[in-house]
Amino acid sequence: MKITFYGQSSLGIEVAGKNIIVDPFISANEMASHINIDELKADYILVTHAHQDHVLDVEAIAKRTGATIVSNAEIATYYEKKGFKSHPMNHGGSWKFDFGSVKYVSAIHSSAFPDGTYGGNPGGFVIESEHKNVYIAGDTALTFDMKLIPLRTKLDLAILPIGNNFTMDIDDAIIASDFVECDKVLGCHYDTFGYIKIDHEEAKKKFFDKGKDLMLLEIGASLEL
């Protein structure tokens, strides 16, 4: 499994010969100006919730690639009415796709499209592939629901928001990694706006002091599991 960071909460995942894009907010992110969304491959687009900084490039990528949009029922229906292919889910449900299993799990946040349309309840995803398992938290507060994840799935990576103000901060993300029983963390949802600027070295040191590994990838950089 190869995971590429495209800034904010945007990710590319290559697994089992398939390409997945998560929460694409790239074209309006000045920090990601070197990423061309017209060059991104996508068989699926996973959307955690409907805020603009997670859905901005969904339609452009889906129109070009024919990707299936996977999200909660409200978001999936929103795009289906626009003529896009979608797969609706809801909390606690899972589905076996051709790249692995996806479970839609709880997140504590809000969710509305830029045009004001209700975006259902926000969530995260647990992806189980043949060899590696990943938790994508989406935008969320720290929640005891995270403790349910390791009861079913042994994670190889947790992708957690760390920017504070709108989501968890560094200290809560450390506790979240305890809850999901995964010490390898990829940080997201930081630095894009003034409200979520972080001190990188301080963040990594806090994780290191707890025996954990926080990865803060450069935009466009990748890691392999």
C-alpha positions in Angstrom: 0.0 0.0 0.0 1.4 3.4 -1.1 -0.1 6.6 0.5 0.6 10.0 -0.9 -0.1 13.3 0.9 -1.7 16.1 -1.2 -2.1 18.6 1.6 -4.8 19.4 4.2 -6.6 16.0 4.4 -6.2 15.0 0.8 -4.6 11.6 0.1 -3.8 9.2 -2.7 -3.8 5.5 -1.9 -2.5 2.8 -4.2 -3.6 -0.7 -3.2 -4.3 -3.9 -5.0 -3.9 -2.3 -8.4 -6.5 0.4 -7.6 -6.2 4.1 -7.0 -8.1 5.9 -4.3 -8.3 9.6 -3.6 -9.5 10.8 -0.2 -11.0 14.2 0.5 -9.6 16.1 -2.5 -9.0 19.7 -1.7 -6.0 20.5 -3.9 -6.7 23.0 -6.7 -7.4 25.9 -4.2 -4.6 25.0 -1.8 -1.7 27.3 -2.5 0.6 24.9 -0.6 -0.3 22.2 -3.2 0.1 24.4 -6.3 2.6 21.9 -7.7 0.0 19.1 -7.7 -2.0 18.8 -11.0 -5.4 17.2 -10.3 -5.7 16.3 -14.0 -2.8 13.9 -13.5 -4.3 12.1 -10.6 -5.6 8.5 -11.1 -8.7 7.5 -9.3 -10.9 4.4 -9.3 -12.6 5.6 -6.1 -13.0 8.8 -4.2 -13.6 8.5 -0.4 -15.2 11.5 1.2 -15.4 11.8 5.0 -17.7 14.8 5.1 -19.1 17.6 3.0 -17.0 20.7 4.0 -15.3 22.5 1.1 -11.8 21.6 2.2 -12.7 18.0 1.7 -14.9 18.0 -1.5 -13.6 20.9 -3.6 -12.1 18.7 -6.4 -14.4 15.7 -6.1 -16.5 16.5 -9.2 -13.5 17.5 -11.4 -11.7 14.2 -10.6 -14.8 12.0 -10.8 -15.9 13.5 -14.1 -12.5 12.9 -15.7 -11.8 9.5 -14.2 -15.3 8.0 -13.8 -14.4 7.2 -10.2 -17.0 5.9 -7.7 -17.6 8.3 -4.9 -17.8 6.5 -1.5 -19.3 8.4 1.4 -22.3 8.6 3.7 -25.8 8.2 2.2 -26.4 11.9 2.0 -23.2 12.8 0.3 -23.4 9.8 -2.1 -27.0 10.8 -3.0 -25.9 14.4 -3.6 -23.4 13.4 -6.2 -25.6 10.7 -7.7 -28.2 13.3 -8.5 -25.5 15.2 -10.4 -24.8 12.1 -12.5 -21.8 10.7 -10.7 -21.4 7.1 -9.7 -21.6 6.6 -6.0 -21.6 4.1 -3.2 -23.6 5.1 -0.1 -22.6 4.0 3.4 -23.4 4.8 7.0 -21.8 4.4 10.4 -20.9 0.9 11.4 -21.4 -0.5 7.9 -18.7 -2.0 5.8 -18.4 -3.2 2.2 -15.9 -5.4 0.3 -14.6 -3.5 -2.7 -12.1 -4.9 -5.2 -9.2 -3.4 -3.3 -10.3 -4.5 0.2 -12.9 -3.8 2.8 -14.0 -0.3 3.8 -15.9 0.5 7.1 -17.5 3.9 7.7 -16.9 4.8 11.4 -17.9 7.7 13.7 -16.4 11.2 13.7 -17.4 14.1 15.8 -17.6 17.2 13.6 -20.1 18.9 11.3 -20.9 18.4 7.6 -22.5 20.7 5.1 -21.7 21.4 1.4 -20.5 24.8 0.4 -24.0 25.5 -1.1 -25.6 24.8 2.3 -26.9 21.3 1.4 -26.9 19.0 4.4 -24.0 16.6 4.2 -25.1 13.9 6.7 -23.1 12.9 9.7 -19.3 13.1 9.3 -17.3 9.9 9.5 -14.0 8.2 9.0 -12.9 5.1 7.2 -11.1 1.9 8.2 -9.6 0.3 5.1 -8.6 -3.4 5.4 -6.5 -4.6 2.4 -4.9 -8.0 2.0 -1.8 -7.1 3.9 -2.2 -3.6 5.5 -5.0 -1.8 7.5 -5.4 1.9 7.7 -7.7 4.2 9.8 -8.6 7.6 8.2 -10.2 9.6 11.0 -11.5 12.5 9.0 -12.1 15.7 10.8 -12.9 14.7 14.4 -12.6 15.4 18.1 -11.2 12.8 20.3 -13.9 10.2 21.0 -14.2 7.0 22.9 -15.7 5.4 19.8 -12.1 5.1 18.5 -11.6 2.4 21.1 -14.0 0.1 19.1 -11.7 0.0 16.1 -8.9 -2.3 17.5 -11.6 -4.7 18.7 -12.0 -5.6 15.0 -9.0 -4.4 13.2 -5.2 -4.4 13.9 -4.0 -1.1 12.3 -0.7 -0.5 10.5 -1.3 3.2 10.2 -3.6 5.9 11.7 -4.2 9.1 9.7 -5.2 11.7 12.3 -6.0 15.4 12.2 -3.7 17.4 14.4 -4.3 21.1 13.6 -6.5 22.0 16.6 -9.3 24.6 16.5 -11.5 22.6 14.1 -10.3 19.1 15.1 -8.1 17.4 17.7 -4.8 18.9 18.6 -1.5 17.1 19.0 -2.1 16.0 22.6 -5.6 14.6 21.8 -4.1 12.9 18.7 -1.6 11.1 20.9 -4.5 9.8 23.1 -6.4 8.8 19.9 -3.4 6.7 18.8 -3.6 5.0 22.2 -7.4 4.4 21.7 -6.9 2.8 18.2 -3.7 1.0 19.4 -1.5 2.3 16.6 1.7 4.1 17.3 2.4 4.9 13.6 0.6 8.1 12.7 0.3 10.2 9.6 -0.7 13.8 10.5 -3.2 15.7 8.4 -5.4 18.8 8.6 -2.7 21.3 9.6 -0.9 24.4 8.3 -3.4 25.1 5.4 -5.0 28.0 7.2 -3.9 30.3 10.0 -6.2 28.6 12.6 -4.4 25.3 12.1 -0.7 26.2 11.9 1.4 23.9 14.0 5.0 23.6 15.2 6.3 20.6 13.4 9.2 19.8 15.6 7.3 20.2 18.8 4.5 17.9 17.4 7.0 15.2 16.4 8.8 15.4 19.7 5.6 15.0 21.7 4.8 11.8 19.8 8.4 10.6 20.1 8.4 11.2 23.9 5.4 8.8 24.1 7.1 6.1 22.0 5.2 7.0 18.9 6.1 8.0 15.3 4.4 11.1 13.8 5.0 11.5 10.1 4.4 14.9 8.6 4.9 14.4 4.9 5.8 17.1 2.4 2.9 17.7 -0.1 3.4 15.2 -2.9 5.5 12.9 -0.8 4.6 9.3 -0.1 5.1 6.4 2.3 4.7 2.7 1.8 3.3 0.1 4.2 
